[in-house]
């Protein structure tokens, strides 16, 4: 894991232009209508949208109410793609377990250091979903990213709609962007950041030490109710995970619990 941290940080430092490239976003922008396939997964509606920038999975739970719903955008890490993460990480099951009233979006993202960021603009991703005739809700927008997802998420920190970011062992680089999000940016007063560290425990702990308002805890709790009131209210919360890097997103014991820490309503 240490070698992965070094590799990610080195690539980002040496070649920042890599994060600015788009894979095929321009093609996606030109599409008037995007093809999608619909089915039922975990009792909710699921769509797979085909775009010029890769696949985008969209899911809503049974009982979804768009009038009061928010949006959760989950960005996968390296060595997989949106299709792989959707299936292998049982994301629909984990989203359902969170019991949150949200429209969940899982876009393609870089699978390696060499791959370009598929969606450097959150605005373009939202437009792609809309072009597939899926209406986005007006509630809070939550971004959750694992591992190498930091390369995508750090480019979205100034988007006016995002209220919370959850980094799942993803503090490899881009700390200045997350500084802006939580403390220095013009909308920072309205933001919340949750940082989970395992392989990135050292860099994550170093990041939160800069902020007196940060709250830290050892281990993921078994349920939302096991968080203290102070942890639930924290503007910046750091959790030293007992789960290793991949288990954070595959165990089903982290994602559903953390989604309860958001301003989303229950379904």
N, C-alpha and C positions, 0 to 999 in steps of 0.2 A: 504493500500500500504506500510506503514511503516513496518508492520509485515512481509511482503514479502521481503523487503530489508534486515531486520534482519535475516530472515530464510535463505536466499540465502547466505549472507555473512558468517553466522555461519557454514553452511554446507560446504562451500568452505574452510573455515579456518580450521575446525576440520578434514575434510577428503579430502585432496587434491588428494589422490589416486583415488577418485571417478571420477575425470575429466580425469584420464589416462586410465580408463577401456574402452574396446570396447564392444559394444553389440554383433555384429556378423560380424565385419569387416573381420576377418580372413576367414570366409566363402565367403565373397564377393571377396576377393583377389584370391581365388582358382577358380573362375568361368572363363572359357575361353570366354564365350559369355553370355551376360545378356539379359533376356527377356524384351521386351518393347512393349507398345501399342501406336499407333499413331492416333491422330485425329486433327481437326482444332478447335482452340479456339481463339476468338477475332481476327479472320482473320489471325492468325499466326499458325505455326506448333507446335504441342504439343506432347510430349512423356512422358509416365509414365514408368520408369524403375524399375524393381523388383530386389533388391539386398539383400544380406545377412544382410545388415545393415539398411534395411528398404526401403521405396519408395523414388525415386528421380524423381522430375518433371523437365522437360526441355522444354523451350519455346523459339521460335524465332519469331519476328514480321514479318508482310508482308513487303517486300522490304529489308529484311535482306541480308547483303553482308558480307560474311565471310572474305573476303580479308581485309576489314577495320574495322571489328567488334572487340569488346571486350567481356568480360564475367562478368556477375553479379551473385554472389552467395548470395541468400537470406536465412538466417537461422532464423527459427521461434522461438518463445518463448515457455513458459510452457503452459500446459493445452490444447495442441493440438498436431497434428503431421503434416507431410508434406501434406497429403491428405486433412486434415481439413483446414490448412492454405491456401492451394491452392484454395479451394472452398469458404470457409467462408470469407476470406479476399479479394476475387476477385483479386488475384494477377496478373493474365493475363491482366485484365482490367487496373490495375495500371501500369504494365510494359508498356503496349501499350500507355498509356497516357503520359509516360515519353518521348516517341519518340526517344529512344536511340537504336542505332544499336548494339545490344548485344545478346549473347546467355545467357538466364536466367536459373539458376539452383536453385532448391528448394529441398534440401535434408531433410530427417528425422533428428531430433535433440531431445535432452532430453525433456520430457514433465513434469518432476518433479525433485525435488532434488534427489530422489532415483535412477533415471534412469541414466545409463552410457552415455557418449558422443558417439554418433554413428560414427562420423567421426573425430577422433583426428588428422588424417593426411589429409590435403588438397590434397596431392599427390594421395592418395588412392581414394578420391572422383572423382578427374579428370580422373583417370584410369577407374573407373567404368563407367563414361559417355562414354569414348572412347570404352570400351568393348561392349557397346550397339550400336556400329557403328555410333556414332555421333562425327563428327570432331570438335574439339575445335578450336576457332579462336586464333590468335596470339596477339591480342591487349590487352589493359589494363585489369587487373583483379580487380574488385570492390567487396568488401564483405560488406553486410548489415545485421545486426543482431538485433533482438528485444528481450528485456527482458532477460530471462535466456539463450539466445543465446550467451551471453558473455563467457559461459563455453566452447563453441566450438571455437568461434572466437579467444579467447586469445591463443589458442594452434596453431593458424595459423600465428601469427604475424611475424614470421621469414621466412615465405615462400617468396622466391625471386620474385615471379610473382605479388604479391599483391602491388598495388600502392595506394589504398585508402580503408579505413574502415569507415563505417557509423554505429554508435551505436544508436539505437532507444530505449531510456529509458532503457539502458542496463548496466550502470556503477554501478553495484552492488558490484563487486569485480574484481580482476585481474588488478588493476591499474598499477602494475609494468610491466606487459606485454605490456600495451598500452604506458607506458613510453618508453619502448624499441622501440616500433613501430614508435613513433613520434619524439623521441629525442635522445635516447641512443644507439639504435641498429646500426649495420654497414650499413644498407640501409635507415636509418631514414631521411636523407637529401632528399630522393626522395619520401617520403610518405606524405599523407594528411589524416587527421582524422576529421570527423564531429561527434559531440556529441549532441544528442537531449535529453533533460531532462524534466521529469514531476514528476513522483514518485521518480526519482533519481536526482532531481534538486540539492539537497544539495551536494551529492557526486560528481556530474558532475561539479558543480561550483568550488568545492574544487580542483578537478583535474586540471582544466584549469588555476587556479590561480598560478600554479607553472611555467607557461610559459609566458614570456613577449611577445612572438609572437602570443599568442592566441587572437582571436577576438570573442566577445560575442554579441548576439542580443536578444531582447525580442520578442517572438512570431514568428511562422512560417509565412513567407510571402505567399500571395495568388498565386504568380507565381515566376518563376526564375528571371524575369526582375525586381522584387522588391528587390532583394538582391543588396547591394551596391557593388561597384567595390572592395572595401577592403574585404568584406565578401566573394566574389567570389574567390579572390586570396588567402584567408587565408589558411595557412598550418594546423592550428587547429582552427576549428570553433565550438562554442557552441551556441545552440539555446534553450532558455527556452520556451518550448512548451505550447501553450494555450490549446492543445488537451490532454485529459487524456490518461493514459497508453495504453489502448486497441484501442482507437480512432486514435492513432498515426498510426496504421497499418491497420485500417479498414475504415477510413474516405475518403480515396482517395485524401487527401489534403496534405499529407506529402511525401510519398514514391515517387510519380512521380516528385515532385518539387526537392527533394534532389538528385535524379538521374541526374538531369541537372547540378549539381555541379561537375560532374565527367569529366574526360578527354575523355569520350566516344563521338563518332560522332553521329549526328542525322540521323534518317532513313527517 
